[in-house]
Amino acid sequence: MRSCIDCGDVIVGRSDKKFCSGHCRSAFYYDKFEVIHLSHGQLYRSFIETEEFC
Ligand SMILES: [Zn+2]
């Protein structure tokens, strides 16, 4: 059983998911790429929107 790498909740569903929800995925990537977001906002935005929920 896997845990969400953002909030630590147990992930229900596909076993290859890293996040329990899209919200946690967004929060995680926002934290990780905040600097990129600040300097390359459009690039960050397209990265998040094209990334498959996983
Ligand atoms: Zn989570």
mmCIF file of the protein (N, C-alpha, C, O) and its ligand, coordinates in Angstrom:
data_MODEL
# 
_entry.id   MODEL 
# 
loop_
_entity.id 
_entity.type 
_entity.pdbx_number_of_molecules 
1 polymer     1 
2 non-polymer 1 
# 
_entity_poly.entity_id                      1 
_entity_poly.type                           'polypeptide(L)' 
_entity_poly.nstd_linkage                   no 
_entity_poly.nstd_monomer                   no 
_entity_poly.pdbx_seq_one_letter_code       MRSCIDCGDVIVGRSDKKFCSGHCRSAFYYDKFEVIHLSHGQLYRSFIETEEFC 
_entity_poly.pdbx_seq_one_letter_code_can   MRSCIDCGDVIVGRSDKKFCSGHCRSAFYYDKFEVIHLSHGQLYRSFIETEEFC 
_entity_poly.pdbx_strand_id                 A 
# 
loop_
_entity_poly_seq.entity_id 
_entity_poly_seq.num 
_entity_poly_seq.mon_id 
_entity_poly_seq.hetero 
1 1  MET n 
1 2  ARG n 
1 3  SER n 
1 4  CYS n 
1 5  ILE n 
1 6  ASP n 
1 7  CYS n 
1 8  GLY n 
1 9  ASP n 
1 10 VAL n 
1 11 ILE n 
1 12 VAL n 
1 13 GLY n 
1 14 ARG n 
1 15 SER n 
1 16 ASP n 
1 17 LYS n 
1 18 LYS n 
1 19 PHE n 
1 20 CYS n 
1 21 SER n 
1 22 GLY n 
1 23 HIS n 
1 24 CYS n 
1 25 ARG n 
1 26 SER n 
1 27 ALA n 
1 28 PHE n 
1 29 TYR n 
1 30 TYR n 
1 31 ASP n 
1 32 LYS n 
1 33 PHE n 
1 34 GLU n 
1 35 VAL n 
1 36 ILE n 
1 37 HIS n 
1 38 LEU n 
1 39 SER n 
1 40 HIS n 
1 41 GLY n 
1 42 GLN n 
1 43 LEU n 
1 44 TYR n 
1 45 ARG n 
1 46 SER n 
1 47 PHE n 
1 48 ILE n 
1 49 GLU n 
1 50 THR n 
1 51 GLU n 
1 52 GLU n 
1 53 PHE n 
1 54 CYS n 
# 
loop_
_struct_asym.id 
_struct_asym.entity_id 
A 1 
B 2 
# 
loop_
_chem_comp.id 
_chem_comp.type 
_chem_comp.mon_nstd_flag 
ALA 'L-peptide linking' y 
ARG 'L-peptide linking' y 
ASP 'L-peptide linking' y 
CYS 'L-peptide linking' y 
GLN 'L-peptide linking' y 
GLU 'L-peptide linking' y 
GLY 'peptide linking'   y 
HIS 'L-peptide linking' y 
ILE 'L-peptide linking' y 
LEU 'L-peptide linking' y 
LYS 'L-peptide linking' y 
MET 'L-peptide linking' y 
PHE 'L-peptide linking' y 
SER 'L-peptide linking' y 
THR 'L-peptide linking' y 
TYR 'L-peptide linking' y 
VAL 'L-peptide linking' y 
ZN  non-polymer         . 
# 
_pdbx_entity_nonpoly.entity_id   2 
_pdbx_entity_nonpoly.name        ? 
_pdbx_entity_nonpoly.comp_id     ZN 
# 
_pdbx_nonpoly_scheme.asym_id         B 
_pdbx_nonpoly_scheme.entity_id       2 
_pdbx_nonpoly_scheme.mon_id          ZN 
_pdbx_nonpoly_scheme.ndb_seq_num     1 
_pdbx_nonpoly_scheme.pdb_seq_num     101 
_pdbx_nonpoly_scheme.auth_seq_num    101 
_pdbx_nonpoly_scheme.pdb_mon_id      ZN 
_pdbx_nonpoly_scheme.auth_mon_id     ZN 
_pdbx_nonpoly_scheme.pdb_strand_id   A 
_pdbx_nonpoly_scheme.pdb_ins_code    . 
# 
loop_
_atom_site.group_PDB 
_atom_site.id 
_atom_site.type_symbol 
_atom_site.label_atom_id 
_atom_site.label_alt_id 
_atom_site.label_comp_id 
_atom_site.label_asym_id 
_atom_site.label_entity_id 
_atom_site.label_seq_id 
_atom_site.pdbx_PDB_ins_code 
_atom_site.Cartn_x 
_atom_site.Cartn_y 
_atom_site.Cartn_z 
_atom_site.occupancy 
_atom_site.B_iso_or_equiv 
_atom_site.pdbx_formal_charge 
_atom_site.auth_seq_id 
_atom_site.auth_comp_id 
_atom_site.auth_asym_id 
_atom_site.auth_atom_id 
_atom_site.pdbx_PDB_model_num 
ATOM   1   N  N  . MET A 1 1  ? 0.841  -1.210 0.000   1.00 0.00 ? 1   MET A N  1 
ATOM   2   C  CA . MET A 1 1  ? 0.000  0.000  0.000   1.00 0.00 ? 1   MET A CA 1 
ATOM   3   C  C  . MET A 1 1  ? 0.872  1.254  0.000   1.00 0.00 ? 1   MET A C  1 
ATOM   4   O  O  . MET A 1 1  ? 1.848  1.342  0.744   1.00 0.00 ? 1   MET A O  1 
ATOM   5   N  N  . ARG A 1 2  ? 0.515  2.204  -0.827  1.00 0.00 ? 2   ARG A N  1 
ATOM   6   C  CA . ARG A 1 2  ? 1.345  3.397  -0.970  1.00 0.00 ? 2   ARG A CA 1 
ATOM   7   C  C  . ARG A 1 2  ? 0.726  4.571  -0.238  1.00 0.00 ? 2   ARG A C  1 
ATOM   8   O  O  . ARG A 1 2  ? -0.476 4.607  0.025   1.00 0.00 ? 2   ARG A O  1 
ATOM   9   N  N  . SER A 1 3  ? 1.584  5.532  0.082   1.00 0.00 ? 3   SER A N  1 
ATOM   10  C  CA . SER A 1 3  ? 1.124  6.756  0.727   1.00 0.00 ? 3   SER A CA 1 
ATOM   11  C  C  . SER A 1 3  ? 1.364  7.940  -0.196  1.00 0.00 ? 3   SER A C  1 
ATOM   12  O  O  . SER A 1 3  ? 2.327  7.965  -0.962  1.00 0.00 ? 3   SER A O  1 
ATOM   13  N  N  . CYS A 1 4  ? 0.484  8.906  -0.110  1.00 0.00 ? 4   CYS A N  1 
ATOM   14  C  CA . CYS A 1 4  ? 0.635  10.148 -0.850  1.00 0.00 ? 4   CYS A CA 1 
ATOM   15  C  C  . CYS A 1 4  ? 1.946  10.820 -0.440  1.00 0.00 ? 4   CYS A C  1 
ATOM   16  O  O  . CYS A 1 4  ? 2.215  10.982 0.751   1.00 0.00 ? 4   CYS A O  1 
ATOM   17  N  N  . ILE A 1 5  ? 2.761  11.211 -1.421  1.00 0.00 ? 5   ILE A N  1 
ATOM   18  C  CA . ILE A 1 5  ? 4.057  11.799 -1.064  1.00 0.00 ? 5   ILE A CA 1 
ATOM   19  C  C  . ILE A 1 5  ? 3.920  13.249 -0.627  1.00 0.00 ? 5   ILE A C  1 
ATOM   20  O  O  . ILE A 1 5  ? 4.897  13.863 -0.198  1.00 0.00 ? 5   ILE A O  1 
ATOM   21  N  N  . ASP A 1 6  ? 2.718  13.800 -0.732  1.00 0.00 ? 6   ASP A N  1 
ATOM   22  C  CA . ASP A 1 6  ? 2.526  15.163 -0.230  1.00 0.00 ? 6   ASP A CA 1 
ATOM   23  C  C  . ASP A 1 6  ? 1.968  15.148 1.177   1.00 0.00 ? 6   ASP A C  1 
ATOM   24  O  O  . ASP A 1 6  ? 2.574  15.723 2.081   1.00 0.00 ? 6   ASP A O  1 
ATOM   25  N  N  . CYS A 1 7  ? 0.822  14.502 1.391   1.00 0.00 ? 7   CYS A N  1 
ATOM   26  C  CA . CYS A 1 7  ? 0.177  14.572 2.704   1.00 0.00 ? 7   CYS A CA 1 
ATOM   27  C  C  . CYS A 1 7  ? 0.316  13.280 3.507   1.00 0.00 ? 7   CYS A C  1 
ATOM   28  O  O  . CYS A 1 7  ? 0.028  13.269 4.704   1.00 0.00 ? 7   CYS A O  1 
ATOM   29  N  N  . GLY A 1 8  ? 0.756  12.182 2.864   1.00 0.00 ? 8   GLY A N  1 
ATOM   30  C  CA . GLY A 1 8  ? 0.986  10.941 3.591   1.00 0.00 ? 8   GLY A CA 1 
ATOM   31  C  C  . GLY A 1 8  ? -0.240 10.050 3.730   1.00 0.00 ? 8   GLY A C  1 
ATOM   32  O  O  . GLY A 1 8  ? -0.156 8.975  4.322   1.00 0.00 ? 8   GLY A O  1 
ATOM   33  N  N  . ASP A 1 9  ? -1.365 10.477 3.200   1.00 0.00 ? 9   ASP A N  1 
ATOM   34  C  CA . ASP A 1 9  ? -2.557 9.637  3.253   1.00 0.00 ? 9   ASP A CA 1 
ATOM   35  C  C  . ASP A 1 9  ? -2.383 8.393  2.389   1.00 0.00 ? 9   ASP A C  1 
ATOM   36  O  O  . ASP A 1 9  ? -1.634 8.394  1.411   1.00 0.00 ? 9   ASP A O  1 
ATOM   37  N  N  . VAL A 1 10 ? -3.082 7.345  2.767   1.00 0.00 ? 10  VAL A N  1 
ATOM   38  C  CA . VAL A 1 10 ? -3.059 6.128  1.962   1.00 0.00 ? 10  VAL A CA 1 
ATOM   39  C  C  . VAL A 1 10 ? -3.733 6.399  0.621   1.00 0.00 ? 10  VAL A C  1 
ATOM   40  O  O  . VAL A 1 10 ? -4.796 7.016  0.559   1.00 0.00 ? 10  VAL A O  1 
ATOM   41  N  N  . ILE A 1 11 ? -3.099 5.930  -0.447  1.00 0.00 ? 11  ILE A N  1 
ATOM   42  C  CA . ILE A 1 11 ? -3.650 6.124  -1.785  1.00 0.00 ? 11  ILE A CA 1 
ATOM   43  C  C  . ILE A 1 11 ? -4.574 4.966  -2.117  1.00 0.00 ? 11  ILE A C  1 
ATOM   44  O  O  . ILE A 1 11 ? -4.197 3.797  -2.027  1.00 0.00 ? 11  ILE A O  1 
ATOM   45  N  N  . VAL A 1 12 ? -5.791 5.317  -2.502  1.00 0.00 ? 12  VAL A N  1 
ATOM   46  C  CA . VAL A 1 12 ? -6.767 4.319  -2.918  1.00 0.00 ? 12  VAL A CA 1 
ATOM   47  C  C  . VAL A 1 12 ? -6.843 4.323  -4.433  1.00 0.00 ? 12  VAL A C  1 
ATOM   48  O  O  . VAL A 1 12 ? -6.876 5.386  -5.051  1.00 0.00 ? 12  VAL A O  1 
ATOM   49  N  N  . GLY A 1 13 ? -6.869 3.143  -5.035  1.00 0.00 ? 13  GLY A N  1 
ATOM   50  C  CA . GLY A 1 13 ? -6.977 3.069  -6.485  1.00 0.00 ? 13  GLY A CA 1 
ATOM   51  C  C  . GLY A 1 13 ? -5.704 2.518  -7.098  1.00 0.00 ? 13  GLY A C  1 
ATOM   52  O  O  . GLY A 1 13 ? -5.072 1.619  -6.543  1.00 0.00 ? 13  GLY A O  1 
ATOM   53  N  N  . ARG A 1 14 ? -5.331 3.066  -8.252  1.00 0.00 ? 14  ARG A N  1 
ATOM   54  C  CA . ARG A 1 14 ? -4.148 2.597  -8.970  1.00 0.00 ? 14  ARG A CA 1 
ATOM   55  C  C  . ARG A 1 14 ? -2.922 2.610  -8.070  1.00 0.00 ? 14  ARG A C  1 
ATOM   56  O  O  . ARG A 1 14 ? -2.677 3.590  -7.365  1.00 0.00 ? 14  ARG A O  1 
ATOM   57  N  N  . SER A 1 15 ? -2.160 1.537  -8.090  1.00 0.00 ? 15  SER A N  1 
ATOM   58  C  CA . SER A 1 15 ? -1.024 1.418  -7.175  1.00 0.00 ? 15  SER A CA 1 
ATOM   59  C  C  . SER A 1 15 ? 0.168  2.234  -7.620  1.00 0.00 ? 15  SER A C  1 
ATOM   60  O  O  . SER A 1 15 ? 1.118  2.397  -6.854  1.00 0.00 ? 15  SER A O  1 
ATOM   61  N  N  . ASP A 1 16 ? 0.146  2.757  -8.844  1.00 0.00 ? 16  ASP A N  1 
ATOM   62  C  CA . ASP A 1 16 ? 1.301  3.525  -9.305  1.00 0.00 ? 16  ASP A CA 1 
ATOM   63  C  C  . ASP A 1 16 ? 1.134  5.019  -9.085  1.00 0.00 ? 16  ASP A C  1 
ATOM   64  O  O  . ASP A 1 16 ? 1.986  5.808  -9.493  1.00 0.00 ? 16  ASP A O  1 
ATOM   65  N  N  . LYS A 1 17 ? 0.038  5.412  -8.440  1.00 0.00 ? 17  LYS A N  1 
ATOM   66  C  CA . LYS A 1 17 ? -0.150 6.839  -8.169  1.00 0.00 ? 17  LYS A CA 1 
ATOM   67  C  C  . LYS A 1 17 ? 0.778  7.299  -7.044  1.00 0.00 ? 17  LYS A C  1 
ATOM   68  O  O  . LYS A 1 17 ? 1.088  6.533  -6.132  1.00 0.00 ? 17  LYS A O  1 
ATOM   69  N  N  . LYS A 1 18 ? 1.216  8.555  -7.119  1.00 0.00 ? 18  LYS A N  1 
ATOM   70  C  CA . LYS A 1 18 ? 2.084  9.117  -6.091  1.00 0.00 ? 18  LYS A CA 1 
ATOM   71  C  C  . LYS A 1 18 ? 1.317  10.036 -5.148  1.00 0.00 ? 18  LYS A C  1 
ATOM   72  O  O  . LYS A 1 18 ? 1.795  10.353 -4.059  1.00 0.00 ? 18  LYS A O  1 
ATOM   73  N  N  . PHE A 1 19 ? 0.127  10.463 -5.568  1.00 0.00 ? 19  PHE A N  1 
ATOM   74  C  CA . PHE A 1 19 ? -0.645 11.424 -4.786  1.00 0.00 ? 19  PHE A CA 1 
ATOM   75  C  C  . PHE A 1 19 ? -2.056 10.904 -4.577  1.00 0.00 ? 19  PHE A C  1 
ATOM   76  O  O  . PHE A 1 19 ? -2.588 10.170 -5.410  1.00 0.00 ? 19  PHE A O  1 
ATOM   77  N  N  . CYS A 1 20 ? -2.664 11.293 -3.446  1.00 0.00 ? 20  CYS A N  1 
ATOM   78  C  CA . CYS A 1 20 ? -4.023 10.856 -3.168  1.00 0.00 ? 20  CYS A CA 1 
ATOM   79  C  C  . CYS A 1 20 ? -5.028 11.675 -3.955  1.00 0.00 ? 20  CYS A C  1 
ATOM   80  O  O  . CYS A 1 20 ? -6.170 11.251 -4.131  1.00 0.00 ? 20  CYS A O  1 
ATOM   81  N  N  . SER A 1 21 ? -4.622 12.837 -4.428  1.00 0.00 ? 21  SER A N  1 
ATOM   82  C  CA . SER A 1 21 ? -5.560 13.694 -5.146  1.00 0.00 ? 21  SER A CA 1 
ATOM   83  C  C  . SER A 1 21 ? -4.805 14.685 -6.018  1.00 0.00 ? 21  SER A C  1 
ATOM   84  O  O  . SER A 1 21 ? -3.603 14.897 -5.857  1.00 0.00 ? 21  SER A O  1 
ATOM   85  N  N  . GLY A 1 22 ? -5.534 15.280 -6.935  1.00 0.00 ? 22  GLY A N  1 
ATOM   86  C  CA . GLY A 1 22 ? -4.942 16.301 -7.771  1.00 0.00 ? 22  GLY A CA 1 
ATOM   87  C  C  . GLY A 1 22 ? -4.487 17.501 -6.958  1.00 0.00 ? 22  GLY A C  1 
ATOM   88  O  O  . GLY A 1 22 ? -3.520 18.176 -7.308  1.00 0.00 ? 22  GLY A O  1 
ATOM   89  N  N  . HIS A 1 23 ? -5.199 17.755 -5.865  1.00 0.00 ? 23  HIS A N  1 
ATOM   90  C  CA . HIS A 1 23 ? -4.823 18.872 -5.008  1.00 0.00 ? 23  HIS A CA 1 
ATOM   91  C  C  . HIS A 1 23 ? -3.429 18.647 -4.419  1.00 0.00 ? 23  HIS A C  1 
ATOM   92  O  O  . HIS A 1 23 ? -2.603 19.559 -4.413  1.00 0.00 ? 23  HIS A O  1 
ATOM   93  N  N  . CYS A 1 24 ? -3.171 17.446 -3.929  1.00 0.00 ? 24  CYS A N  1 
ATOM   94  C  CA . CYS A 1 24 ? -1.856 17.157 -3.356  1.00 0.00 ? 24  CYS A CA 1 
ATOM   95  C  C  . CYS A 1 24 ? -0.775 17.215 -4.426  1.00 0.00 ? 24  CYS A C  1 
ATOM   96  O  O  . CYS A 1 24 ? 0.334  17.685 -4.169  1.00 0.00 ? 24  CYS A O  1 
ATOM   97  N  N  . ARG A 1 25 ? -1.092 16.742 -5.613  1.00 0.00 ? 25  ARG A N  1 
ATOM   98  C  CA . ARG A 1 25 ? -0.125 16.800 -6.702  1.00 0.00 ? 25  ARG A CA 1 
ATOM   99  C  C  . ARG A 1 25 ? 0.241  18.249 -7.011  1.00 0.00 ? 25  ARG A C  1 
ATOM   100 O  O  . ARG A 1 25 ? 1.415  18.586 -7.167  1.00 0.00 ? 25  ARG A O  1 
ATOM   101 N  N  . SER A 1 26 ? -0.774 19.095 -7.095  1.00 0.00 ? 26  SER A N  1 
ATOM   102 C  CA . SER A 1 26 ? -0.530 20.504 -7.390  1.00 0.00 ? 26  SER A CA 1 
ATOM   103 C  C  . SER A 1 26 ? 0.284  21.158 -6.283  1.00 0.00 ? 26  SER A C  1 
ATOM   104 O  O  . SER A 1 26 ? 1.219  21.912 -6.554  1.00 0.00 ? 26  SER A O  1 
ATOM   105 N  N  . ALA A 1 27 ? -0.073 20.869 -5.036  1.00 0.00 ? 27  ALA A N  1 
ATOM   106 C  CA . ALA A 1 27 ? 0.632  21.459 -3.901  1.00 0.00 ? 27  ALA A CA 1 
ATOM   107 C  C  . ALA A 1 27 ? 2.087  21.022 -3.892  1.00 0.00 ? 27  ALA A C  1 
ATOM   108 O  O  . ALA A 1 27 ? 2.983  21.823 -3.624  1.00 0.00 ? 27  ALA A O  1 
ATOM   109 N  N  . PHE A 1 28 ? 2.319  19.744 -4.186  1.00 0.00 ? 28  PHE A N  1 
ATOM   110 C  CA . PHE A 1 28 ? 3.677  19.211 -4.183  1.00 0.00 ? 28  PHE A CA 1 
ATOM   111 C  C  . PHE A 1 28 ? 4.515  19.886 -5.259  1.00 0.00 ? 28  PHE A C  1 
ATOM   112 O  O  . PHE A 1 28 ? 5.616  20.363 -4.985  1.00 0.00 ? 28  PHE A O  1 
ATOM   113 N  N  . TYR A 1 29 ? 4.000  19.926 -6.471  1.00 0.00 ? 29  TYR A N  1 
ATOM   114 C  CA . TYR A 1 29 ? 4.768  20.521 -7.561  1.00 0.00 ? 29  TYR A CA 1 
ATOM   115 C  C  . TYR A 1 29 ? 4.900  22.020 -7.391  1.00 0.00 ? 29  TYR A C  1 
ATOM   116 O  O  . TYR A 1 29 ? 5.891  22.610 -7.821  1.00 0.00 ? 29  TYR A O  1 
ATOM   117 N  N  . TYR A 1 30 ? 3.913  22.641 -6.770  1.00 0.00 ? 30  TYR A N  1 
ATOM   118 C  CA . TYR A 1 30 ? 4.020  24.076 -6.537  1.00 0.00 ? 30  TYR A CA 1 
ATOM   119 C  C  . TYR A 1 30 ? 5.191  24.356 -5.606  1.00 0.00 ? 30  TYR A C  1 
ATOM   120 O  O  . TYR A 1 30 ? 5.993  25.256 -5.857  1.00 0.00 ? 30  TYR A O  1 
ATOM   121 N  N  . ASP A 1 31 ? 5.284  23.576 -4.524  1.00 0.00 ? 31  ASP A N  1 
ATOM   122 C  CA . ASP A 1 31 ? 6.399  23.754 -3.589  1.00 0.00 ? 31  ASP A CA 1 
ATOM   123 C  C  . ASP A 1 31 ? 7.729  23.493 -4.282  1.00 0.00 ? 31  ASP A C  1 
ATOM   124 O  O  . ASP A 1 31 ? 8.687  24.251 -4.132  1.00 0.00 ? 31  ASP A O  1 
ATOM   125 N  N  . LYS A 1 32 ? 7.766  22.401 -5.046  1.00 0.00 ? 32  LYS A N  1 
ATOM   126 C  CA . LYS A 1 32 ? 9.020  21.951 -5.639  1.00 0.00 ? 32  LYS A CA 1 
ATOM   127 C  C  . LYS A 1 32 ? 9.503  22.922 -6.708  1.00 0.00 ? 32  LYS A C  1 
ATOM   128 O  O  . LYS A 1 32 ? 10.704 23.155 -6.845  1.00 0.00 ? 32  LYS A O  1 
ATOM   129 N  N  . PHE A 1 33 ? 8.581  23.480 -7.453  1.00 0.00 ? 33  PHE A N  1 
ATOM   130 C  CA . PHE A 1 33 ? 8.965  24.303 -8.591  1.00 0.00 ? 33  PHE A CA 1 
ATOM   131 C  C  . PHE A 1 33 ? 8.558  25.753 -8.415  1.00 0.00 ? 33  PHE A C  1 
ATOM   132 O  O  . PHE A 1 33 ? 8.333  26.473 -9.388  1.00 0.00 ? 33  PHE A O  1 
ATOM   133 N  N  . GLU A 1 34 ? 8.467  26.170 -7.170  1.00 0.00 ? 34  GLU A N  1 
ATOM   134 C  CA . GLU A 1 34 ? 8.027  27.541 -6.918  1.00 0.00 ? 34  GLU A CA 1 
ATOM   135 C  C  . GLU A 1 34 ? 8.964  28.553 -7.571  1.00 0.00 ? 34  GLU A C  1 
ATOM   136 O  O  . GLU A 1 34 ? 8.508  29.548 -8.133  1.00 0.00 ? 34  GLU A O  1 
ATOM   137 N  N  . VAL A 1 35 ? 10.258 28.306 -7.500  1.00 0.00 ? 35  VAL A N  1 
ATOM   138 C  CA . VAL A 1 35 ? 11.230 29.216 -8.098  1.00 0.00 ? 35  VAL A CA 1 
ATOM   139 C  C  . VAL A 1 35 ? 11.047 29.269 -9.610  1.00 0.00 ? 35  VAL A C  1 
ATOM   140 O  O  . VAL A 1 35 ? 11.105 30.338 -10.218 1.00 0.00 ? 35  VAL A O  1 
ATOM   141 N  N  . ILE A 1 36 ? 10.824 28.098 -10.207 1.00 0.00 ? 36  ILE A N  1 
ATOM   142 C  CA . ILE A 1 36 ? 10.581 28.048 -11.653 1.00 0.00 ? 36  ILE A CA 1 
ATOM   143 C  C  . ILE A 1 36 ? 9.301  28.811 -11.972 1.00 0.00 ? 36  ILE A C  1 
ATOM   144 O  O  . ILE A 1 36 ? 9.225  29.549 -12.955 1.00 0.00 ? 36  ILE A O  1 
ATOM   145 N  N  . HIS A 1 37 ? 8.304  28.618 -11.125 1.00 0.00 ? 37  HIS A N  1 
ATOM   146 C  CA . HIS A 1 37 ? 7.036  29.296 -11.320 1.00 0.00 ? 37  HIS A CA 1 
ATOM   147 C  C  . HIS A 1 37 ? 7.226  30.808 -11.332 1.00 0.00 ? 37  HIS A C  1 
ATOM   148 O  O  . HIS A 1 37 ? 6.625  31.512 -12.145 1.00 0.00 ? 37  HIS A O  1 
ATOM   149 N  N  . LEU A 1 38 ? 8.050  31.291 -10.441 1.00 0.00 ? 38  LEU A N  1 
ATOM   150 C  CA . LEU A 1 38 ? 8.260  32.728 -10.329 1.00 0.00 ? 38  LEU A CA 1 
ATOM   151 C  C  . LEU A 1 38 ? 8.985  33.292 -11.540 1.00 0.00 ? 38  LEU A C  1 
ATOM   152 O  O  . LEU A 1 38 ? 8.706  34.412 -11.968 1.00 0.00 ? 38  LEU A O  1 
ATOM   153 N  N  . SER A 1 39 ? 9.910  32.525 -12.090 1.00 0.00 ? 39  SER A N  1 
ATOM   154 C  CA . SER A 1 39 ? 10.707 33.060 -13.180 1.00 0.00 ? 39  SER A CA 1 
ATOM   155 C  C  . SER A 1 39 ? 10.198 32.625 -14.555 1.00 0.00 ? 39  SER A C  1 
ATOM   156 O  O  . SER A 1 39 ? 10.441 33.304 -15.553 1.00 0.00 ? 39  SER A O  1 
ATOM   157 N  N  . HIS A 1 40 ? 9.493  31.496 -14.604 1.00 0.00 ? 40  HIS A N  1 
ATOM   158 C  CA . HIS A 1 40 ? 8.996  30.976 -15.878 1.00 0.00 ? 40  HIS A CA 1 
ATOM   159 C  C  . HIS A 1 40 ? 7.555  30.519 -15.707 1.00 0.00 ? 40  HIS A C  1 
ATOM   160 O  O  . HIS A 1 40 ? 7.237  29.347 -15.909 1.00 0.00 ? 40  HIS A O  1 
ATOM   161 N  N  . GLY A 1 41 ? 6.702  31.437 -15.339 1.00 0.00 ? 41  GLY A N  1 
ATOM   162 C  CA . GLY A 1 41 ? 5.320  31.094 -15.001 1.00 0.00 ? 41  GLY A CA 1 
ATOM   163 C  C  . GLY A 1 41 ? 4.605  30.274 -16.053 1.00 0.00 ? 41  GLY A C  1 
ATOM   164 O  O  . GLY A 1 41 ? 3.911  29.310 -15.729 1.00 0.00 ? 41  GLY A O  1 
ATOM   165 N  N  . GLN A 1 42 ? 4.767  30.641 -17.287 1.00 0.00 ? 42  GLN A N  1 
ATOM   166 C  CA . GLN A 1 42 ? 4.051  29.941 -18.339 1.00 0.00 ? 42  GLN A CA 1 
ATOM   167 C  C  . GLN A 1 42 ? 4.564  28.516 -18.498 1.00 0.00 ? 42  GLN A C  1 
ATOM   168 O  O  . GLN A 1 42 ? 3.788  27.589 -18.730 1.00 0.00 ? 42  GLN A O  1 
ATOM   169 N  N  . LEU A 1 43 ? 5.867  28.351 -18.371 1.00 0.00 ? 43  LEU A N  1 
ATOM   170 C  CA . LEU A 1 43 ? 6.477  27.030 -18.490 1.00 0.00 ? 43  LEU A CA 1 
ATOM   171 C  C  . LEU A 1 43 ? 5.967  26.113 -17.383 1.00 0.00 ? 43  LEU A C  1 
ATOM   172 O  O  . LEU A 1 43 ? 5.596  24.967 -17.635 1.00 0.00 ? 43  LEU A O  1 
ATOM   173 N  N  . TYR A 1 44 ? 5.952  26.629 -16.162 1.00 0.00 ? 44  TYR A N  1 
ATOM   174 C  CA . TYR A 1 44 ? 5.459  25.858 -15.021 1.00 0.00 ? 44  TYR A CA 1 
ATOM   175 C  C  . TYR A 1 44 ? 4.009  25.462 -15.256 1.00 0.00 ? 44  TYR A C  1 
ATOM   176 O  O  . TYR A 1 44 ? 3.626  24.314 -15.030 1.00 0.00 ? 44  TYR A O  1 
ATOM   177 N  N  . ARG A 1 45 ? 3.215  26.408 -15.707 1.00 0.00 ? 45  ARG A N  1 
ATOM   178 C  CA . ARG A 1 45 ? 1.789  26.147 -15.886 1.00 0.00 ? 45  ARG A CA 1 
ATOM   179 C  C  . ARG A 1 45 ? 1.567  25.028 -16.901 1.00 0.00 ? 45  ARG A C  1 
ATOM   180 O  O  . ARG A 1 45 ? 0.738  24.146 -16.675 1.00 0.00 ? 45  ARG A O  1 
ATOM   181 N  N  . SER A 1 46 ? 2.286  25.054 -17.997 1.00 0.00 ? 46  SER A N  1 
ATOM   182 C  CA . SER A 1 46 ? 2.079  23.998 -18.996 1.00 0.00 ? 46  SER A CA 1 
ATOM   183 C  C  . SER A 1 46 ? 2.601  22.660 -18.478 1.00 0.00 ? 46  SER A C  1 
ATOM   184 O  O  . SER A 1 46 ? 2.068  21.609 -18.833 1.00 0.00 ? 46  SER A O  1 
ATOM   185 N  N  . PHE A 1 47 ? 3.635  22.691 -17.647 1.00 0.00 ? 47  PHE A N  1 
ATOM   186 C  CA . PHE A 1 47 ? 4.138  21.446 -17.073 1.00 0.00 ? 47  PHE A CA 1 
ATOM   187 C  C  . PHE A 1 47 ? 3.069  20.793 -16.215 1.00 0.00 ? 47  PHE A C  1 
ATOM   188 O  O  . PHE A 1 47 ? 2.829  19.591 -16.332 1.00 0.00 ? 47  PHE A O  1 
ATOM   189 N  N  . ILE A 1 48 ? 2.428  21.565 -15.357 1.00 0.00 ? 48  ILE A N  1 
ATOM   190 C  CA . ILE A 1 48 ? 1.405  21.014 -14.471 1.00 0.00 ? 48  ILE A CA 1 
ATOM   191 C  C  . ILE A 1 48 ? 0.196  20.524 -15.265 1.00 0.00 ? 48  ILE A C  1 
ATOM   192 O  O  . ILE A 1 48 ? -0.355 19.461 -14.977 1.00 0.00 ? 48  ILE A O  1 
ATOM   193 N  N  . GLU A 1 49 ? -0.202 21.284 -16.239 1.00 0.00 ? 49  GLU A N  1 
ATOM   194 C  CA . GLU A 1 49 ? -1.425 20.932 -16.956 1.00 0.00 ? 49  GLU A CA 1 
ATOM   195 C  C  . GLU A 1 49 ? -1.262 19.737 -17.885 1.00 0.00 ? 49  GLU A C  1 
ATOM   196 O  O  . GLU A 1 49 ? -2.233 19.039 -18.175 1.00 0.00 ? 49  GLU A O  1 
ATOM   197 N  N  . THR A 1 50 ? -0.054 19.499 -18.348 1.00 0.00 ? 50  THR A N  1 
ATOM   198 C  CA . THR A 1 50 ? 0.159  18.366 -19.249 1.00 0.00 ? 50  THR A CA 1 
ATOM   199 C  C  . THR A 1 50 ? 0.585  17.110 -18.510 1.00 0.00 ? 50  THR A C  1 
ATOM   200 O  O  . THR A 1 50 ? 0.503  16.010 -19.059 1.00 0.00 ? 50  THR A O  1 
ATOM   201 N  N  . GLU A 1 51 ? 1.038  17.259 -17.271 1.00 0.00 ? 51  GLU A N  1 
ATOM   202 C  CA . GLU A 1 51 ? 1.465  16.094 -16.493 1.00 0.00 ? 51  GLU A CA 1 
ATOM   203 C  C  . GLU A 1 51 ? 0.273  15.183 -16.223 1.00 0.00 ? 51  GLU A C  1 
ATOM   204 O  O  . GLU A 1 51 ? -0.770 15.626 -15.743 1.00 0.00 ? 51  GLU A O  1 
ATOM   205 N  N  . GLU A 1 52 ? 0.443  13.926 -16.534 1.00 0.00 ? 52  GLU A N  1 
ATOM   206 C  CA . GLU A 1 52 ? -0.618 12.955 -16.247 1.00 0.00 ? 52  GLU A CA 1 
ATOM   207 C  C  . GLU A 1 52 ? -0.740 12.789 -14.743 1.00 0.00 ? 52  GLU A C  1 
ATOM   208 O  O  . GLU A 1 52 ? 0.265  12.782 -14.033 1.00 0.00 ? 52  GLU A O  1 
ATOM   209 N  N  . PHE A 1 53 ? -1.956 12.658 -14.256 1.00 0.00 ? 53  PHE A N  1 
ATOM   210 C  CA . PHE A 1 53 ? -2.158 12.399 -12.831 1.00 0.00 ? 53  PHE A CA 1 
ATOM   211 C  C  . PHE A 1 53 ? -1.572 11.055 -12.491 1.00 0.00 ? 53  PHE A C  1 
ATOM   212 O  O  . PHE A 1 53 ? -2.053 10.025 -12.962 1.00 0.00 ? 53  PHE A O  1 
ATOM   213 N  N  . CYS A 1 54 ? -0.518 11.053 -11.662 1.00 0.00 ? 54  CYS A N  1 
ATOM   214 C  CA . CYS A 1 54 ? 0.146  9.777  -11.386 1.00 0.00 ? 54  CYS A CA 1 
ATOM   215 C  C  . CYS A 1 54 ? 0.666  9.706  -9.966  1.00 0.00 ? 54  CYS A C  1 
ATOM   216 O  O  . CYS A 1 54 ? 1.250  8.697  -9.573  1.00 0.00 ? 54  CYS A O  1 
HETATM 217 ZN ZN . ZN  B 2 .  ? -2.378 13.612 -0.412  1.00 0.00 2 101 ZN  A ZN 1 
# 
